[in-house]
Amino acid sequence: MKQLFGNRVALRVENEDETTESGIVIPGQKDKKKYIGEVVMIGKGLRLQNGEFSGMDIQPGMRVVYEPYAGKTFYENDIEYLIVKEPDIVMQV
């Protein structure tokens, strides 16, 4: 990825499949989706009236919970990313 604009955040969504201790993969269930992702890249923040940027509370490497219907899916080099706005991120985990 090159550069995000405004208060946008790129997340690598965590896999919904679970693996047991013995190595058995349990497919994810749509009704129990976790909405957790890792922040990969952030924009500069919103531009203020004086021309400066507001900055972002989110930093790359954070694991975060995001709103269920937030963002747009984006693919680069066969990796799926979710592009959301900063207000769609609820908390850090």
C-alpha positions as CSV (number, residue, x, y, z in Angstrom):
1,M,0.0,0.0,0.0
2,K,1.2,3.5,-0.7
3,Q,-0.7,6.2,1.3
4,L,-4.1,6.6,2.9
5,F,-5.9,9.9,2.9
6,G,-7.6,11.7,5.8
7,N,-8.6,9.7,8.9
8,R,-8.6,6.3,7.1
9,V,-7.1,3.2,8.6
10,A,-6.0,-0.1,6.9
11,L,-6.7,-3.2,8.9
12,R,-5.7,-6.8,8.2
13,V,-8.7,-8.7,9.4
14,E,-8.0,-11.6,11.7
15,N,-9.0,-15.0,10.4
16,E,-12.4,-16.2,11.6
17,D,-11.4,-19.9,11.6
18,E,-10.2,-21.3,14.9
19,T,-7.7,-24.1,15.4
20,T,-7.9,-26.5,18.3
21,E,-4.8,-27.7,20.2
22,S,-4.8,-30.9,18.1
23,G,-4.7,-28.9,14.9
24,I,-8.3,-29.3,13.8
25,V,-9.6,-26.2,12.0
26,I,-13.1,-25.0,13.0
27,P,-14.6,-22.8,10.3
28,G,-15.8,-19.3,11.5
29,Q,-19.4,-18.8,12.2
30,K,-21.0,-15.6,10.8
31,D,-23.2,-15.0,13.9
32,K,-20.1,-15.1,16.1
33,K,-17.7,-12.9,14.0
34,K,-15.3,-11.0,16.2
35,Y,-14.6,-7.9,14.1
36,I,-11.0,-7.7,15.2
37,G,-8.1,-6.6,13.0
38,E,-4.5,-5.4,13.1
39,V,-3.7,-1.8,12.1
40,V,-1.3,-1.9,9.1
41,M,-1.3,1.7,7.9
42,I,-2.9,5.0,8.9
43,G,-3.6,8.3,7.2
44,K,-2.5,11.7,8.4
45,G,-5.8,12.6,10.1
46,L,-8.4,15.2,9.2
47,R,-7.1,18.5,7.9
48,L,-8.0,21.4,10.3
49,Q,-9.0,24.9,9.2
50,N,-5.5,26.2,9.8
51,G,-4.1,23.6,7.3
52,E,-2.5,21.3,9.9
53,F,-3.6,17.7,10.4
54,S,-5.4,16.5,13.5
55,G,-3.3,13.4,14.0
56,M,-4.6,9.9,14.8
57,D,-5.1,8.1,18.1
58,I,-4.5,4.8,16.3
59,Q,-1.0,3.5,15.5
60,P,0.2,0.7,13.2
61,G,0.5,-2.7,15.0
62,M,-2.5,-2.2,17.3
63,R,-5.1,-4.9,17.5
64,V,-8.5,-3.2,17.4
65,V,-12.2,-3.9,17.4
66,Y,-14.2,-2.2,14.6
67,E,-17.9,-1.6,13.8
68,P,-19.6,-4.6,12.1
69,Y,-20.5,-2.9,8.7
70,A,-17.6,-0.5,8.5
71,G,-15.2,0.1,5.6
72,K,-14.4,-1.3,2.2
73,T,-12.4,-4.4,1.3
74,F,-9.2,-3.9,-0.6
75,Y,-6.8,-6.5,-2.0
76,E,-3.1,-6.1,-2.7
77,N,-0.7,-8.9,-3.4
78,D,-3.4,-11.5,-2.6
79,I,-3.8,-10.0,1.0
80,E,-7.2,-8.7,2.1
81,Y,-7.4,-5.4,3.9
82,L,-10.3,-3.5,5.3
83,I,-10.2,0.3,4.9
84,V,-12.2,2.0,7.7
85,K,-12.4,5.6,9.1
86,E,-11.0,6.2,12.5
87,P,-14.4,6.7,14.2
88,D,-15.4,3.2,13.1
89,I,-12.7,1.7,15.4
90,V,-14.2,1.1,18.8
91,M,-11.4,0.0,21.1
92,Q,-7.9,-1.6,21.3
93,V,-7.5,-5.2,22.5
